[in-house]
Amino acid sequence: MRPIIAPYPAARPRRLRRTPGLRALVQENRLSVSDLIWPIFVRDGEGVAEPVPSMPGVDRLSVDLAVRAAHEAAELGIPVLALFPYTDPALKTETCEEAWNPDNLVNRATRAIKAAVPEVAVMLDVALDPYNALGHDGLVRDGIILNDETLEALERQALAHAEAGADILGPSDMMDGRIGVMRAALERSGMPDVALMAYSAKYASAFYGPFRDAVGASGALSGDKKTYQMNPGNSDEALRMIERDLAEGADMVMVKPGMPYLDICQRVKERFGAPTYAYQVSGEYAMIAGAAERGWIDGDGAMMESLLAFRRAGCDGILTYFAPRAARLLREAG
């Protein structure tokens, strides 16, 4: 559609920017609390809120405090919590058995949250890196990240998470074929209603550092993840990955990181029309929160502008550590 624009002075675009009411009347995209998914980090202990140094304002929470966060999410109207574990290093192995332990940290946290605040949906990551002594998302042999052997482990992890009560599974491993394997396993096991939000276009990014600190994976990582995460220079490949995952049974797809890849978000939504999400990752959060902490930028303004950008690019929702802060501002704005 080609817009019709009268010549100046018949057309004065500033007429519709003159007052807050007029600006609101013609605003094309809006952010709602229902667009937000709140990622939180969980750890062992009781009554523990342990700050993550590289993520100002973010703590690792013991399970009881994660339940308190779920109550806060419900009160604010945030629909989903995404849980990530800070795993005891003693439980990490090269075979990653803790990933499918029914009583591992995120499974215990999920059961506690669903018992206390059932209306808040829980999303759990499916990948081996929090449990892997080598820090990778897949099993490793002789320095090679194994694809098909990893699929067997991911299937077991996905089923353990679903049995614990997870509403959404987020396969973030980027192994080939994992969505089809998980979807088939969930169907066979009588859990067809568990949704899959596939990390379909997950790039090998420099923006993940604070997250790896938060889950205790940065020191363990051997090498890099470039043989399974995507090359930041590729755009068409992202569309192929999205198409593959949708064909294998993904209900929703994700682009990660978010702000440096808004072009990918837009292309995905325009091409497929599927529920499309972006993860405003730890490095993105840290840049805004850290600069705001030093008084270099308007923290609330930059936060809300960054979140609105995802909606403008076509995203249906955003995983963001800013979720509770943004939700409060949205509520205050009415």
N, C-alpha and C positions, 0 to 999 in steps of 0.2 A: 504494500500500500504506500503510495506516494502522497505525503501530506500537501495540502493546499495552503500556501502562505501568501497573504496579501502583502503588497509592497508597503514600506514605511511611508507615511505615518499611519496608514490604515491598520497595519499590524504593529502593535507595541507589546512585545512579550512581557515587559515589566508590569503591565496592568495586572497580570495574574500572580505577581510576586509581591504586591503592594502591602498586603496584610496577612497575618497568620491564618485567618479564616480562608482567604483566597488561595494561599499556598497549600493548605490542607485539602481544599476542594479539588485541586488538580494534581495532587500527589499520585504518582503512578505505582509506587511500591511501598509497602508498609511492613514493619516488623511486629510480630506478635509473640507473646510468651509461649504460645503453643508451637512456635517454630524452633524452640530451644531444646537441646539435649545437653545435660550437665555431666561431664566426665569427672569422676572423683577417684582418688587413689586410696586404697585400703591397706591396712597393715595389721599385724598381730598386736595384742595387748588390750587394755581396757582403759577408757577415758583418755586416750592418747590422740593429740592433734600435733603432728610433727611437721614443722614448716619445711617446704621444699625450697632451698636457698635460691635456685635459679628461676623460681616462679613466684614472685611476690604476691602474697595473699592466698596462696594455695598450700594446703596441708595434706599430709598422709593421715587418714583417719582410721582409728580402730573400729571394729564392727559396730559397737554400740553407738559411736558417733556417726558412722555411716547411716545408721537407722535414723538418727536425729536429722541428718542432712535430707533423708527421704521425706521426713515430716515437713521440713522447710520447703522442699520442692513442691509437695502437695499444697501447702499453704500459699505458695507463690503462683501455682498453676503450671509449673514446669512438668511436662508429661513423662519424661524419660531420664533415668540416671544410667550412665555408662560406667561400669566399675572396672578398675585396673589394679592388679595386685602388686604390692611390694613384697616379693617372696623372700623368705629367709634363705640366705645363700647356702645354708646347709642342706636345703631341699632341692637345690638345682643340680641336675645331672645332665650328661650328654644324651641320655635316652628320654628325659623329660616326663617321667611317670607322674610327677606332681600335677601336670596339666589336666589329667583326667581322674585325679583323686576326688571322690565324691565329697570329701570334707576339706578340700583345699580352701584357701582364703576367700576367693570370690564366690565359691559355691555356698560357703557358710554365710557370707554377707548377703547373698541373694535370698536365701531362705529366711534370714532375719528380717530383711526389708519387706519381702512379700507377705510375711506373717503380720507385720506391724502396719504397713501402708500399702495394701494390695492395689490401690488405684494408681500407684506410680509404677510405670513399666521399667523393667531392668534389662539393660543391654550388656552382654558380655562379649569380650574380644575372643576370637579364636585364632590363636597363633602361639608358637612355642617359646618365644623369646623371654617371657618372664620366668620360665622354668628351665631354660637351657643354660648349662654351665658355659657354653660358648657364645651366648647372647644372640643367636640367630633365630629367625622365625621358623626354621625347619631343622630337621635332623642333618647332621654333618658327618661326612666320612672323608678322611684324607683331604680336608679343606674344601670339599665339594658339598654344596647344599643339595640334599637329595629330594627329589620331587615326589615320586610315587610312594616311597617309604614314609614320607612325611604325611601323605594323605591318610594313611591308616591311623597315625597318631592324631591328626586333626579330627577324624571321624569320632574317635573315642572321646576327645575333649569336647566336641560339640554335643555329643549325647549326654555327657556328664553335666554340662552346663544346662541343657534343656531339662534334664531330670531334676536339677536343683530349682527350677522354676523360672529360668530366664525367658523373657517374652521375645527378645530379639537377640540373634547371634550376629556378631560382626566379624566375619572372616577377614583378617587383615594380613594374612601370610603371603599372599600373592603367588602361591603355588598353582600350577596349571591343573585345572579339573576339580578344584576343591569344592566349588559350589554344587556341582552335580553329585559329588560323593556325599556331602552333608545333607542335601535335600533328600536323596534316596534313603539315607540312614534314618532321618527323621520320620519319613513316611513308613518305613519298615517297622520302626519302633513305636508306632502309634502316637507320634507327636507332630502331626501334620500342620498344626496351627502355629508352630514356632516360626517367626519371621526371620528372614535372612537379609541383613543390610550389608551387601558386599563392598568391601574396600576394593573397588574395581580398578580405579585409576589412582594407585598409590605410588608416588614418585620417590626415587632415591634422593631424598632432600637433606639439606643442611639445617633445616628448621626443627628437627626432632630432638636435638640435644637435651633440652631440659626435661622432656618426657623420659628419656632414657635414664637420666639422673633420678627422676621421681620413682621409677619402678626398679631401680638398681641394676639396670642392664648395661649402662655405658662402660663400666669397667670390665665387664665380662666379654664384650663384643670382640670377636676375633675377625679382623678384616673388615669388609664393608658388605652392603646388601644389594649391590648393583647387579648381581646375576638374577635377582628375582623382582626387585622393585624397578619402576620404570625410569627411563632416561628423561630428565627434565626438558630435553630438546624436542620431545615427541608429542604430537597432538593427535594425529590420525590414529596412532596406536591406542590411545585412550578410548576412542570410539569402538575399536575392535574389542577391547577388553570389556567394555560395558555391554556390547552386543552379546559376547560370549556368556557373561555371567547371567544376563537376563534369560538367555536361551537355556541355561542350566538350572534355572529355578530361583534366582534372586528376586526378592520382592521389592527391594530398594537398592540404590547404588550410591556410592560415595566417591568423591574426589578428595584427595589428601596429598599435600597441604591444601589450604583454602585460598587465601588472598593472592599468592603468586600464580594461582591457576584458575582465576575467574573466567578466563577465556574457555577453559575446558568445561567448567560448569555450564556455561552458556551453550556450548556446542552439544553437550550431552542432553540437556533439557530440550533443546530445539529438535534434535535428531530423534530422540526416543520417547519423550513425553513421560517417562517413568518417574516415580518418586526419586528425587535427586537431592543428595545431601553433601555438605562439605564439612571437613574437620578443620576448624581454626586451631592449628596445632600449637604445641607448647612454645615454640620459638616465636610464633606470631603473637601469642599472648604476652610472652616475656618482653618483647619489644615495646608493646603499648604500655603494659603495666610498669615496666622499668623506667621508661621515659616519663610517665606520669608521676612516678614516685619521686623523680628528681626535679619535677616542675617544668620539664621541657615541653610538654604538650598538655592539652586539656584531656585528662584521662577519660572522663565520661563521654565527652564529645567524640574522641577518636574511637572509643569502644563502639558506640552506637552507630557511627558512620561506617565502621568496618563491617558490622553485622548487617546493616542495611544493604551494603554492597553485595552480599551473598544473595539476598532476595532479588536485587536488581538483575543479577546474573542468571536467575532462574531457579535458584535452590529452593526446595520446599522446607528445608530446615538446616540447622547448623549445630554441630557439636562444638561447644565453647566453654572454656573455664570461666568466662564472664557470665554464665547463665544466671546465677542468682542476683548478681549486681544489675544486670540488664533488666531482669524481671521486675526488680523493685523500681527502677526508673520508669519502666513502661506502666506500672501500676500507678505511680505518682502522676504520670502524664494523663492518666484517665483513658 
